[in-house]
Amino acid sequence: MADNIKEETVSLNTEFIRLDSLMKYAGIAETGGSAKLIIGEERIKVNGEICTQRGKKLYAGDIVDIDEIGLRLKITGK
């Protein structure tokens, strides 16, 4: 990723969060449908690998990169 990446931390109060829910929570997608489209365009990487699973479970320690907008989300626990 480039040097001008915006990093944000997302703290979980649960064991995991699904990728589409994370995108809505972080304001990347307004709806589950728009999250599905973005994920389907292969614009999302989870832990460095392209992810096309809308329901992918994310846990503390996972990193989600949205290359098109230069955003990195770091998932942390409580």
N, C-alpha and C positions, 0 to 999 in steps of 0.2 A: 504494500500500500504506500501511497505517496506521503510526504511529510506533512501535508496540509489536511490531515485527517482529524475530524472532530471525534473525540472519545467521550462516551457517556457510560456511567455505571448504572445498572438496573439491579436493585436489591429484591430478592425473592422472599416472600413470607410463606411460601409453599415449597414443596419438594421440587417442583418443576413448573415451567410455563411452556405452552406450545408456541411454535414459531409465529403462527398467524396472530395469536393473542399478544405476543411480545411486540409485533409490528404495530398493532392497534394501540397498545399501551404507550409505546414510544412516539406515537404520532407519525409513523412512517406510512401507515395505511389507515384510511378512515373506516373501512369496512372489511369484513372477512373476504368479500369478493375482490376488492382491490388488492388485498394481501395475496390472494391466490394468483392474480395476474402478475404481480411483481415477482413472486416466487417462481412462477411458470416461465418467466423470461430469463431465468437463471442469473439474476442479479444479486442473489444472496449467497454468502458463504458462511458456513458454520465450522468453526475451528479450521479454517483454511481451505475447506472443500465446498464446491457448489452444492447447494441443497435445494431440492425440488419437492421436498415433503412438507406440505403446509402444516401438518399436525406433528412435526418433529418435536420431541420433548427436549427442552433445554434445561440444564442443571447449573448450579453454581460452578464456576470455572469455565463455562463455555463462552466463546467469543463469536459474535455475529458481525460480519462486515457487509455493508451495503455500499459497494464500490461506486455505483452511479452517483451517489450524493456524498461520498466520502465520510461515512459515519461508521464508527465501530462501537458496538454495545458489549460491555463486559458484564457478565451475569455474576452476581455475588449472592451469598446466603444472607440469613437474618443478621 
